[in-house]
Amino acid sequence: MKDEIKKALACLFFALLAGMTAQAKLNVVATLPDLASMAREIGGDRIQVICLGKPAEDPHYIQPKPSCIVALNRADVLIENGLDLEIGWLPALLEQTRNAKVRAGAPGRVVASAGVPVLDVPTGPVDRSQGDVHPGGNPHFLLDPECGKIVAGNIAAAMKRVAPGDAAAFDDGLAKLLARIDAAQADAQKLLAPYRGAKIVTYHKSFPYFVERYGFNVVGTVEPKPGIPPSPSHLAALGDRMKADGVKVILQEQWHETRTPALAGKKSGATVVVLPTQTGGDPAATDYPATVKLLAEKVAAALK
């Protein structure tokens, strides 16, 4: 009788262990909300996602916390934007982890920019006198949904490398996400088509991909160089240019202050449009495809 009880308990133990193993989820860490959003849609209930950055937080200057190190130590997959967008904070965090799964070159490390047609790649040496210029090119490619589709493919590929048993589910999640991005892109194109060629000003040089996709014409930036605050003379000259060109809007992300661009827009009557450029930056920006459409809606409304 004792032997039978022992066998029964052993069977129960191994059954529970097998169940726990089957239910174990892939731990995914993303640096940015858009990347986290894509991962959730691709992985579904087979993964759990932690995002290190907040929607209204400048991705260049995310403030690391101890919880970030804990998340990275547990990660099976790490998704970073790439093109040195996170250079100021991510390497320091990774130095404090001992997780080989997310080291550079590991199967679980995703550089989202891989395969993206990069804009603004410097043709010569880069130094600090040029401002916050990225040697590999402009890192704000997620503002173009076509680039977003490439990124989604990179994320799905990494998940399949790390958890090949769930490959079919990840492929299904990817297909559904790509269809939603295509639908959002079609809506955005329809909304913005009447304003193709419109002249705009941006705060930071973070809209080249958006501008190229939808056909706008950037006539200037509030920052004279990326990351460099404008002087009064620069703002005055920019205001004159905006007035001459009939610029109606100044586009900027949520993490920039609005007083300075408002000074530039005062001469021309241009409106400062604060955009939720990342998932979660607005109640309607519930995921990446929704954010794509929302950006188009807000820009179209401002240009009417």
Phi and psi restraints in degrees (value plus and minus 20) as a CYANA .aco file:
   2 LYS   PHI     -82.3   -42.3
   2 LYS   PSI     -60.2   -20.2
   3 ASP   PHI     -83.0   -43.0
   3 ASP   PSI     -59.2   -19.2
   4 GLU   PHI     -86.3   -46.3
   4 GLU   PSI     -59.4   -19.4
   5 ILE   PHI     -84.7   -44.7
   5 ILE   PSI     -63.0   -23.0
   6 LYS   PHI     -80.7   -40.7
   6 LYS   PSI     -62.1   -22.1
   7 LYS   PHI     -84.7   -44.7
   7 LYS   PSI     -60.7   -20.7
   8 ALA   PHI     -84.8   -44.8
   8 ALA   PSI     -63.5   -23.5
   9 LEU   PHI     -85.0   -45.0
   9 LEU   PSI     -58.1   -18.1
  10 ALA   PHI     -84.1   -44.1
  10 ALA   PSI     -63.4   -23.4
  11 CYS   PHI     -82.3   -42.3
  11 CYS   PSI     -61.0   -21.0
  12 LEU   PHI     -84.0   -44.0
  12 LEU   PSI     -62.2   -22.2
  13 PHE   PHI     -80.7   -40.7
  13 PHE   PSI     -68.2   -28.2
  14 PHE   PHI     -89.1   -49.1
  14 PHE   PSI     -50.7   -10.7
  15 ALA   PHI     -86.4   -46.4
  15 ALA   PSI     -63.5   -23.5
  16 LEU   PHI     -84.9   -44.9
  16 LEU   PSI     -60.8   -20.8
  17 LEU   PHI     -83.0   -43.0
  17 LEU   PSI     -61.9   -21.9
  18 ALA   PHI     -84.5   -44.5
  18 ALA   PSI     -59.5   -19.5
  19 GLY   PHI     -84.4   -44.4
  19 GLY   PSI     -62.3   -22.3
  20 MET   PHI     -83.8   -43.8
  20 MET   PSI     -60.0   -20.0
  21 THR   PHI     -84.7   -44.7
  21 THR   PSI     -61.7   -21.7
  22 ALA   PHI     -86.3   -46.3
  22 ALA   PSI     -51.4   -11.4
  23 GLN   PHI    -110.2   -70.2
  23 GLN   PSI     -26.0    14.0
  24 ALA   PHI     -81.3   -41.3
  24 ALA   PSI     112.1   152.1
  25 LYS   PHI    -121.2   -81.2
  25 LYS   PSI     131.4   171.4
  26 LEU   PHI     -91.8   -51.8
  26 LEU   PSI     108.6   148.6
  27 ASN   PHI    -108.6   -68.6
  27 ASN   PSI      95.0   135.0
  28 VAL   PHI    -135.1   -95.1
  28 VAL   PSI     110.3   150.3
  29 VAL   PHI    -136.5   -96.5
  29 VAL   PSI     109.4   149.4
  30 ALA   PHI    -139.7   -99.7
  30 ALA   PSI     125.5   165.5
  31 THR   PHI     -98.9   -58.9
  31 THR   PSI     -50.8   -10.8
  32 LEU   PHI    -145.3  -105.3
  32 LEU   PSI     130.7   170.7
  33 PRO   PHI     -78.4   -38.4
  33 PRO   PSI     -58.4   -18.4
  34 ASP   PHI     -82.1   -42.1
  34 ASP   PSI     -61.4   -21.4
  35 LEU   PHI     -86.5   -46.5
  35 LEU   PSI     -59.6   -19.6
  36 ALA   PHI     -84.2   -44.2
  36 ALA   PSI     -60.9   -20.9
  37 SER   PHI     -80.3   -40.3
  37 SER   PSI     -67.2   -27.2
  38 MET   PHI     -81.1   -41.1
  38 MET   PSI     -63.8   -23.8
  39 ALA   PHI     -79.3   -39.3
  39 ALA   PSI     -63.5   -23.5
  40 ARG   PHI     -81.6   -41.6
  40 ARG   PSI     -61.2   -21.2
  41 GLU   PHI     -90.0   -50.0
  41 GLU   PSI     -56.5   -16.5
  42 ILE   PHI     -94.0   -54.0
  42 ILE   PSI     -63.8   -23.8
  43 GLY   PHI    -105.5   -65.5
  43 GLY   PSI     -45.2    -5.2
  44 GLY   PHI      36.9    76.9
  44 GLY   PSI    -158.1  -118.1
  45 ASP   PHI    -101.8   -61.8
  45 ASP   PSI     -15.2    24.8
  46 ARG   PHI    -109.4   -69.4
  46 ARG   PSI     -25.0    15.0
  47 ILE   PHI    -154.7  -114.7
  47 ILE   PSI     143.3   183.3
  48 GLN   PHI    -147.8  -107.8
  48 GLN   PSI     117.7   157.7
  49 VAL   PHI    -139.8   -99.8
  49 VAL   PSI     114.6   154.6
  50 ILE   PHI    -139.2   -99.2
  50 ILE   PSI     112.4   152.4
  51 CYS   PHI    -127.9   -87.9
  51 CYS   PSI     109.9   149.9
  52 LEU   PHI    -101.0   -61.0
  52 LEU   PSI     -50.3   -10.3
  53 GLY   PHI    -120.0   -80.0
  53 GLY   PSI     136.2   176.2
  54 LYS   PHI    -122.1   -82.1
  54 LYS   PSI     136.1   176.1
  55 PRO   PHI     -76.9   -36.9
  55 PRO   PSI     -58.3   -18.3
  56 ALA   PHI    -121.0   -81.0
  56 ALA   PSI      -1.0    39.0
  57 GLU   PHI    -123.5   -83.5
  57 GLU   PSI     113.1   153.1
  58 ASP   PHI     -81.6   -41.6
  58 ASP   PSI      97.3   137.3
  59 PRO   PHI     -85.5   -45.5
  59 PRO   PSI     -37.5     2.5
  60 HIS   PHI     -89.5   -49.5
  60 HIS   PSI     -47.9    -7.9
  61 TYR   PHI    -151.6  -111.6
  61 TYR   PSI      24.5    64.5
  62 ILE   PHI     -85.3   -45.3
  62 ILE   PSI     115.2   155.2
  63 GLN   PHI    -105.7   -65.7
  63 GLN   PSI      90.6   130.6
  64 PRO   PHI     -86.2   -46.2
  64 PRO   PSI     126.2   166.2
  65 LYS   PHI    -148.8  -108.8
  65 LYS   PSI     140.2   180.2
  66 PRO   PHI     -75.5   -35.5
  66 PRO   PSI     -53.3   -13.3
  67 SER   PHI     -83.5   -43.5
  67 SER   PSI     -47.2    -7.2
  68 CYS   PHI     -85.9   -45.9
  68 CYS   PSI     -60.1   -20.1
  69 ILE   PHI     -86.5   -46.5
  69 ILE   PSI     -61.0   -21.0
  70 VAL   PHI     -80.4   -40.4
  70 VAL   PSI     -65.7   -25.7
  71 ALA   PHI     -82.3   -42.3
  71 ALA   PSI     -62.5   -22.5
  72 LEU   PHI     -88.2   -48.2
  72 LEU   PSI     -54.3   -14.3
  73 ASN   PHI     -85.6   -45.6
  73 ASN   PSI     -47.3    -7.3
  74 ARG   PHI    -116.5   -76.5
  74 ARG   PSI     -25.1    14.9
  75 ALA   PHI     -92.1   -52.1
  75 ALA   PSI     119.1   159.1
  76 ASP   PHI    -114.4   -74.4
  76 ASP   PSI     -47.9    -7.9
  77 VAL   PHI    -156.6  -116.6
  77 VAL   PSI     114.7   154.7
  78 LEU   PHI    -142.0  -102.0
  78 LEU   PSI     104.2   144.2
  79 ILE   PHI    -129.6   -89.6
  79 ILE   PSI      97.2   137.2
  80 GLU   PHI    -135.5   -95.5
  80 GLU   PSI     134.9   174.9
  81 ASN   PHI     -86.1   -46.1
  81 ASN   PSI     -68.4   -28.4
  82 GLY   PHI      72.9   112.9
  82 GLY   PSI    -195.0  -155.0
  83 LEU   PHI      35.5    75.5
  83 LEU   PSI      14.0    54.0
  84 ASP   PHI      44.7    84.7
  84 ASP   PSI      -1.5    38.5
  85 LEU   PHI     -82.9   -42.9
  85 LEU   PSI     -57.4   -17.4
  86 GLU   PHI    -119.9   -79.9
  86 GLU   PSI      -5.7    34.3
  87 ILE   PHI     -79.9   -39.9
  87 ILE   PSI     -47.2    -7.2
  88 GLY   PHI     -97.9   -57.9
  88 GLY   PSI     -30.6     9.4
  89 TRP   PHI    -164.8  -124.8
  89 TRP   PSI     -51.0   -11.0
  90 LEU   PHI     -89.1   -49.1
  90 LEU   PSI     -65.5   -25.5
  91 PRO   PHI     -76.1   -36.1
  91 PRO   PSI     -58.5   -18.5
  92 ALA   PHI     -84.5   -44.5
  92 ALA   PSI     -57.6   -17.6
  93 LEU   PHI     -86.2   -46.2
  93 LEU   PSI     -64.1   -24.1
  94 LEU   PHI     -85.9   -45.9
  94 LEU   PSI     -48.8    -8.8
  95 GLU   PHI     -84.5   -44.5
  95 GLU   PSI     -43.7    -3.7
  96 GLN   PHI    -113.4   -73.4
  96 GLN   PSI     -17.5    22.5
  97 THR   PHI    -127.0   -87.0
  97 THR   PSI     140.1   180.1
  98 ARG   PHI    -140.9  -100.9
  98 ARG   PSI       8.9    48.9
  99 ASN   PHI    -114.8   -74.8
  99 ASN   PSI      81.8   121.8
 100 ALA   PHI     -87.4   -47.4
 100 ALA   PSI     -38.4     1.6
 101 LYS   PHI     -84.6   -44.6
 101 LYS   PSI     -46.1    -6.1
 102 VAL   PHI    -137.8   -97.8
 102 VAL   PSI      -3.7    36.3
 103 ARG   PHI     -90.1   -50.1
 103 ARG   PSI     141.6   181.6
 104 ALA   PHI     -76.5   -36.5
 104 ALA   PSI     109.7   149.7
 105 GLY   PHI      68.6   108.6
 105 GLY   PSI     -29.2    10.8
 106 ALA   PHI     -92.7   -52.7
 106 ALA   PSI     135.1   175.1
 107 PRO   PHI     -77.3   -37.3
 107 PRO   PSI     -49.7    -9.7
 108 GLY   PHI    -109.6   -69.6
 108 GLY   PSI     -17.0    23.0
 109 ARG   PHI    -114.1   -74.1
 109 ARG   PSI     102.6   142.6
 110 VAL   PHI    -134.2   -94.2
 110 VAL   PSI     100.4   140.4
 111 VAL   PHI    -120.0   -80.0
 111 VAL   PSI      85.0   125.0
 112 ALA   PHI     -79.8   -39.8
 112 ALA   PSI     -49.1    -9.1
 113 SER   PHI     -94.1   -54.1
 113 SER   PSI     -28.2    11.8
 114 ALA   PHI     -78.4   -38.4
 114 ALA   PSI     103.7   143.7
 115 GLY   PHI      66.6   106.6
 115 GLY   PSI     -25.3    14.7
 116 VAL   PHI     -97.3   -57.3
 116 VAL   PSI     115.9   155.9
 117 PRO   PHI     -92.3   -52.3
 117 PRO   PSI      77.7   117.7
 118 VAL   PHI     -97.5   -57.5
 118 VAL   PSI     118.3   158.3
 119 LEU   PHI    -123.0   -83.0
 119 LEU   PSI     142.7   182.7
 120 ASP   PHI      37.6    77.6
 120 ASP   PSI      20.0    60.0
 121 VAL   PHI     -97.3   -57.3
 121 VAL   PSI     102.4   142.4
 122 PRO   PHI     -79.1   -39.1
 122 PRO   PSI     122.2   162.2
 123 THR   PHI    -115.1   -75.1
 123 THR   PSI     -29.6    10.4
 124 GLY   PHI    -156.8  -116.8
 124 GLY   PSI    -190.2  -150.2
 125 PRO   PHI     -80.1   -40.1
 125 PRO   PSI     126.9   166.9
 126 VAL   PHI    -133.2   -93.2
 126 VAL   PSI     112.1   152.1
 127 ASP   PHI    -161.2  -121.2
 127 ASP   PSI     152.9   192.9
 128 ARG   PHI     -86.3   -46.3
 128 ARG   PSI     -39.1     0.9
 129 SER   PHI     -85.5   -45.5
 129 SER   PSI     -38.9     1.1
 130 GLN   PHI    -108.6   -68.6
 130 GLN   PSI     -19.6    20.4
 131 GLY   PHI      69.1   109.1
 131 GLY   PSI    -178.9  -138.9
 132 ASP   PHI    -104.1   -64.1
 132 ASP   PSI      49.4    89.4
 133 VAL   PHI    -114.4   -74.4
 133 VAL   PSI     113.7   153.7
 134 HIS   PHI    -112.5   -72.5
 134 HIS   PSI     102.5   142.5
 135 PRO   PHI     -77.6   -37.6
 135 PRO   PSI     -51.8   -11.8
 136 GLY   PHI    -107.9   -67.9
 136 GLY   PSI     -24.3    15.7
 137 GLY   PHI      97.6   137.6
 137 GLY   PSI     156.0   196.0
 138 ASN   PHI     -88.7   -48.7
 138 ASN   PSI     106.0   146.0
 139 PRO   PHI    -110.4   -70.4
 139 PRO   PSI     -14.5    25.5
 140 HIS   PHI    -115.7   -75.7
 140 HIS   PSI      22.4    62.4
 141 PHE   PHI     -93.1   -53.1
 141 PHE   PSI     -35.8     4.2
 142 LEU   PHI     -91.1   -51.1
 142 LEU   PSI     -28.9    11.1
 143 LEU   PHI     -97.1   -57.1
 143 LEU   PSI     -25.2    14.8
 144 ASP   PHI    -129.7   -89.7
 144 ASP   PSI      93.5   133.5
 145 PRO   PHI     -81.1   -41.1
 145 PRO   PSI     -45.1    -5.1
 146 GLU   PHI     -86.3   -46.3
 146 GLU   PSI     -57.7   -17.7
 147 CYS   PHI     -87.7   -47.7
 147 CYS   PSI     -55.9   -15.9
 148 GLY   PHI     -78.2   -38.2
 148 GLY   PSI     -55.6   -15.6
 149 LYS   PHI     -86.1   -46.1
 149 LYS   PSI     -57.9   -17.9
 150 ILE   PHI     -84.3   -44.3
 150 ILE   PSI     -62.6   -22.6
 151 VAL   PHI     -81.8   -41.8
 151 VAL   PSI     -63.7   -23.7
 152 ALA   PHI     -78.4   -38.4
 152 ALA   PSI     -60.8   -20.8
 153 GLY   PHI     -83.5   -43.5
 153 GLY   PSI     -58.8   -18.8
 154 ASN   PHI     -83.7   -43.7
 154 ASN   PSI     -59.8   -19.8
 155 ILE   PHI     -86.3   -46.3
 155 ILE   PSI     -66.2   -26.2
 156 ALA   PHI     -81.5   -41.5
 156 ALA   PSI     -59.9   -19.9
 157 ALA   PHI     -81.9   -41.9
 157 ALA   PSI     -60.3   -20.3
 158 ALA   PHI     -87.3   -47.3
 158 ALA   PSI     -62.2   -22.2
 159 MET   PHI     -80.2   -40.2
 159 MET   PSI     -59.5   -19.5
 160 LYS   PHI     -90.2   -50.2
 160 LYS   PSI     -53.0   -13.0
 161 ARG   PHI     -83.9   -43.9
 161 ARG   PSI     -61.8   -21.8
 162 VAL   PHI    -101.2   -61.2
 162 VAL   PSI     -55.5   -15.5
 163 ALA   PHI    -150.5  -110.5
 163 ALA   PSI      51.1    91.1
 164 PRO   PHI     -80.1   -40.1
 164 PRO   PSI     -44.1    -4.1
 165 GLY   PHI     -86.5   -46.5
 165 GLY   PSI     -41.3    -1.3
 166 ASP   PHI    -123.9   -83.9
 166 ASP   PSI      -4.5    35.5
 167 ALA   PHI     -77.4   -37.4
 167 ALA   PSI     -61.7   -21.7
 168 ALA   PHI     -83.4   -43.4
 168 ALA   PSI     -60.4   -20.4
 169 ALA   PHI     -87.1   -47.1
 169 ALA   PSI     -59.2   -19.2
 170 PHE   PHI     -87.0   -47.0
 170 PHE   PSI     -58.6   -18.6
 171 ASP   PHI     -82.8   -42.8
 171 ASP   PSI     -59.4   -19.4
 172 ASP   PHI     -85.7   -45.7
 172 ASP   PSI     -64.1   -24.1
 173 GLY   PHI     -82.6   -42.6
 173 GLY   PSI     -60.0   -20.0
 174 LEU   PHI     -83.8   -43.8
 174 LEU   PSI     -64.9   -24.9
 175 ALA   PHI     -80.2   -40.2
 175 ALA   PSI     -62.1   -22.1
 176 LYS   PHI     -86.8   -46.8
 176 LYS   PSI     -60.1   -20.1
 177 LEU   PHI     -84.7   -44.7
 177 LEU   PSI     -64.5   -24.5
 178 LEU   PHI     -81.8   -41.8
 178 LEU   PSI     -57.8   -17.8
 179 ALA   PHI     -84.9   -44.9
 179 ALA   PSI     -58.6   -18.6
 180 ARG   PHI     -89.8   -49.8
 180 ARG   PSI     -57.7   -17.7
 181 ILE   PHI     -85.0   -45.0
 181 ILE   PSI     -62.0   -22.0
 182 ASP   PHI     -80.5   -40.5
 182 ASP   PSI     -61.5   -21.5
 183 ALA   PHI     -85.4   -45.4
 183 ALA   PSI     -63.1   -23.1
 184 ALA   PHI     -85.1   -45.1
 184 ALA   PSI     -59.0   -19.0
 185 GLN   PHI     -84.1   -44.1
 185 GLN   PSI     -61.4   -21.4
 186 ALA   PHI     -82.9   -42.9
 186 ALA   PSI     -62.0   -22.0
 187 ASP   PHI     -84.3   -44.3
 187 ASP   PSI     -61.8   -21.8
 188 ALA   PHI     -84.4   -44.4
 188 ALA   PSI     -62.7   -22.7
 189 GLN   PHI     -81.1   -41.1
 189 GLN   PSI     -61.3   -21.3
 190 LYS   PHI     -85.6   -45.6
 190 LYS   PSI     -61.3   -21.3
 191 LEU   PHI     -86.0   -46.0
 191 LEU   PSI     -58.4   -18.4
 192 LEU   PHI    -116.6   -76.6
 192 LEU   PSI     -30.7     9.3
 193 ALA   PHI     -74.5   -34.5
 193 ALA   PSI     -60.0   -20.0
 194 PRO   PHI     -84.5   -44.5
 194 PRO   PSI     -36.5     3.5
 195 TYR   PHI    -130.0   -90.0
 195 TYR   PSI      -5.8    34.2
 196 ARG   PHI     -79.8   -39.8
 196 ARG   PSI     112.1   152.1
 197 GLY   PHI      71.1   111.1
 197 GLY   PSI     -26.2    13.8
 198 ALA   PHI     -81.7   -41.7
 198 ALA   PSI     121.8   161.8
 199 LYS   PHI    -108.6   -68.6
 199 LYS   PSI     111.6   151.6
 200 ILE   PHI    -155.8  -115.8
 200 ILE   PSI     145.5   185.5
 201 VAL   PHI    -143.2  -103.2
 201 VAL   PSI     125.5   165.5
 202 THR   PHI    -141.8  -101.8
 202 THR   PSI     138.2   178.2
 203 TYR   PHI     -93.0   -53.0
 203 TYR   PSI     -81.5   -41.5
 204 HIS   PHI    -128.1   -88.1
 204 HIS   PSI     138.8   178.8
 205 LYS   PHI    -101.7   -61.7
 205 LYS   PSI      44.7    84.7
 206 SER   PHI    -138.0   -98.0
 206 SER   PSI     -12.2    27.8
 207 PHE   PHI    -132.7   -92.7
 207 PHE   PSI      -8.3    31.7
 208 PRO   PHI     -76.9   -36.9
 208 PRO   PSI     -59.3   -19.3
 209 TYR   PHI     -89.1   -49.1
 209 TYR   PSI     -60.5   -20.5
 210 PHE   PHI     -83.4   -43.4
 210 PHE   PSI     -64.7   -24.7
 211 VAL   PHI     -83.9   -43.9
 211 VAL   PSI     -63.9   -23.9
 212 GLU   PHI     -86.6   -46.6
 212 GLU   PSI     -58.7   -18.7
 213 ARG   PHI     -86.3   -46.3
 213 ARG   PSI     -60.7   -20.7
 214 TYR   PHI    -128.4   -88.4
 214 TYR   PSI     -18.4    21.6
 215 GLY   PHI      60.2   100.2
 215 GLY   PSI      12.9    52.9
 216 PHE   PHI    -108.7   -68.7
 216 PHE   PSI     150.6   190.6
 217 ASN   PHI    -146.0  -106.0
 217 ASN   PSI      87.1   127.1
 218 VAL   PHI    -102.9   -62.9
 218 VAL   PSI      98.8   138.8
 219 VAL   PHI    -119.3   -79.3
 219 VAL   PSI     -25.2    14.8
 220 GLY   PHI     154.6   194.6
 220 GLY   PSI     148.4   188.4
 221 THR   PHI    -148.7  -108.7
 221 THR   PSI     129.1   169.1
 222 VAL   PHI     -83.1   -43.1
 222 VAL   PSI     -61.3   -21.3
 223 GLU   PHI     -98.4   -58.4
 223 GLU   PSI     108.3   148.3
 224 PRO   PHI     -85.5   -45.5
 224 PRO   PSI     -53.7   -13.7
 225 LYS   PHI    -157.3  -117.3
 225 LYS   PSI     132.7   172.7
 226 PRO   PHI     -74.0   -34.0
 226 PRO   PSI     103.2   143.2
 227 GLY   PHI      62.5   102.5
 227 GLY   PSI     -20.7    19.3
 228 ILE   PHI    -122.0   -82.0
 228 ILE   PSI     103.5   143.5
 229 PRO   PHI     -82.6   -42.6
 229 PRO   PSI     125.5   165.5
 230 PRO   PHI     -98.1   -58.1
 230 PRO   PSI     129.0   169.0
 231 SER   PHI    -108.0   -68.0
 231 SER   PSI     142.9   182.9
 232 PRO   PHI     -76.7   -36.7
 232 PRO   PSI     -56.9   -16.9
 233 SER   PHI     -88.6   -48.6
 233 SER   PSI     -57.0   -17.0
 234 HIS   PHI     -85.2   -45.2
 234 HIS   PSI     -63.0   -23.0
 235 LEU   PHI     -84.4   -44.4
 235 LEU   PSI     -58.8   -18.8
 236 ALA   PHI     -84.9   -44.9
 236 ALA   PSI     -65.2   -25.2
 237 ALA   PHI     -85.2   -45.2
 237 ALA   PSI     -58.6   -18.6
 238 LEU   PHI     -85.2   -45.2
 238 LEU   PSI     -61.2   -21.2
 239 GLY   PHI     -81.2   -41.2
 239 GLY   PSI     -61.3   -21.3
 240 ASP   PHI     -83.0   -43.0
 240 ASP   PSI     -62.6   -22.6
 241 ARG   PHI     -84.2   -44.2
 241 ARG   PSI     -63.0   -23.0
 242 MET   PHI     -82.6   -42.6
 242 MET   PSI     -61.1   -21.1
 243 LYS   PHI     -84.7   -44.7
 243 LYS   PSI     -63.4   -23.4
 244 ALA   PHI     -85.0   -45.0
 244 ALA   PSI     -56.1   -16.1
 245 ASP   PHI    -112.5   -72.5
 245 ASP   PSI     -23.1    16.9
 246 GLY   PHI      47.6    87.6
 246 GLY   PSI      16.7    56.7
 247 VAL   PHI     -90.4   -50.4
 247 VAL   PSI     111.0   151.0
 248 LYS   PHI    -120.7   -80.7
 248 LYS   PSI     -44.1    -4.1
 249 VAL   PHI    -156.6  -116.6
 249 VAL   PSI     128.6   168.6
 250 ILE   PHI    -137.2   -97.2
 250 ILE   PSI      96.3   136.3
 251 LEU   PHI    -112.8   -72.8
 251 LEU   PSI     117.6   157.6
 252 GLN   PHI    -173.3  -133.3
 252 GLN   PSI     140.2   180.2
 253 GLU   PHI    -101.3   -61.3
 253 GLU   PSI     150.4   190.4
 254 GLN   PHI     -89.9   -49.9
 254 GLN   PSI     -42.4    -2.4
 255 TRP   PHI    -106.9   -66.9
 255 TRP   PSI     -22.7    17.3
 256 HIS   PHI    -113.0   -73.0
 256 HIS   PSI     127.6   167.6
 257 GLU   PHI     -93.9   -53.9
 257 GLU   PSI     137.3   177.3
 258 THR   PHI    -124.6   -84.6
 258 THR   PSI     -32.0     8.0
 259 ARG   PHI     -84.1   -44.1
 259 ARG   PSI     -64.3   -24.3
 260 THR   PHI     -84.9   -44.9
 260 THR   PSI     -70.8   -30.8
 261 PRO   PHI     -83.0   -43.0
 261 PRO   PSI     -49.6    -9.6
 262 ALA   PHI     -82.9   -42.9
 262 ALA   PSI     -54.1   -14.1
 263 LEU   PHI     -84.8   -44.8
 263 LEU   PSI     -59.6   -19.6
 264 ALA   PHI     -88.6   -48.6
 264 ALA   PSI     -54.0   -14.0
 265 GLY   PHI    -102.8   -62.8
 265 GLY   PSI     -29.6    10.4
 266 LYS   PHI     -83.2   -43.2
 266 LYS   PSI     -60.2   -20.2
 267 LYS   PHI     -85.3   -45.3
 267 LYS   PSI     -57.8   -17.8
 268 SER   PHI    -118.4   -78.4
 268 SER   PSI     -30.2     9.8
 269 GLY   PHI      58.6    98.6
 269 GLY   PSI      -5.0    35.0
 270 ALA   PHI     -90.0   -50.0
 270 ALA   PSI     127.0   167.0
 271 THR   PHI    -117.8   -77.8
 271 THR   PSI     116.9   156.9
 272 VAL   PHI    -102.5   -62.5
 272 VAL   PSI     100.5   140.5
 273 VAL   PHI    -129.6   -89.6
 273 VAL   PSI      89.3   129.3
 274 VAL   PHI    -107.4   -67.4
 274 VAL   PSI      98.7   138.7
 275 LEU   PHI    -127.3   -87.3
 275 LEU   PSI     116.1   156.1
 276 PRO   PHI     -98.5   -58.5
 276 PRO   PSI      67.8   107.8
 277 THR   PHI    -101.6   -61.6
 277 THR   PSI     -22.0    18.0
 278 GLN   PHI    -149.4  -109.4
 278 GLN   PSI     131.7   171.7
 279 THR   PHI     -71.9   -31.9
 279 THR   PSI     111.9   151.9
 280 GLY   PHI      71.7   111.7
 280 GLY   PSI     -25.5    14.5
 281 GLY   PHI     -95.9   -55.9
 281 GLY   PSI     -25.5    14.5
 282 ASP   PHI    -172.3  -132.3
 282 ASP   PSI     128.8   168.8
 283 PRO   PHI     -75.4   -35.4
 283 PRO   PSI     -48.4    -8.4
 284 ALA   PHI    -104.1   -64.1
 284 ALA   PSI     -33.3     6.7
 285 ALA   PHI    -108.0   -68.0
 285 ALA   PSI      44.3    84.3
 286 THR   PHI     -94.6   -54.6
 286 THR   PSI     -44.4    -4.4
 287 ASP   PHI    -177.3  -137.3
 287 ASP   PSI    -199.0  -159.0
 288 TYR   PHI     -81.6   -41.6
 288 TYR   PSI     -69.6   -29.6
 289 PRO   PHI     -80.0   -40.0
 289 PRO   PSI     -59.3   -19.3
 290 ALA   PHI     -84.3   -44.3
 290 ALA   PSI     -55.3   -15.3
 291 THR   PHI     -87.6   -47.6
 291 THR   PSI     -59.4   -19.4
 292 VAL   PHI     -76.5   -36.5
 292 VAL   PSI     -68.4   -28.4
 293 LYS   PHI     -89.0   -49.0
 293 LYS   PSI     -60.1   -20.1
 294 LEU   PHI     -82.6   -42.6
 294 LEU   PSI     -61.4   -21.4
 295 LEU   PHI     -78.5   -38.5
 295 LEU   PSI     -64.5   -24.5
 296 ALA   PHI     -83.2   -43.2
 296 ALA   PSI     -61.2   -21.2
 297 GLU   PHI     -82.1   -42.1
 297 GLU   PSI     -65.2   -25.2
 298 LYS   PHI     -87.9   -47.9
 298 LYS   PSI     -60.5   -20.5
 299 VAL   PHI     -88.9   -48.9
 299 VAL   PSI     -62.1   -22.1
 300 ALA   PHI     -82.3   -42.3
 300 ALA   PSI     -61.2   -21.2
 301 ALA   PHI     -83.8   -43.8
 301 ALA   PSI     -56.9   -16.9
 302 ALA   PHI     -92.4   -52.4
 302 ALA   PSI     -48.4    -8.4
 303 LEU   PHI    -108.3   -68.3
 303 LEU   PSI     -25.5    14.5
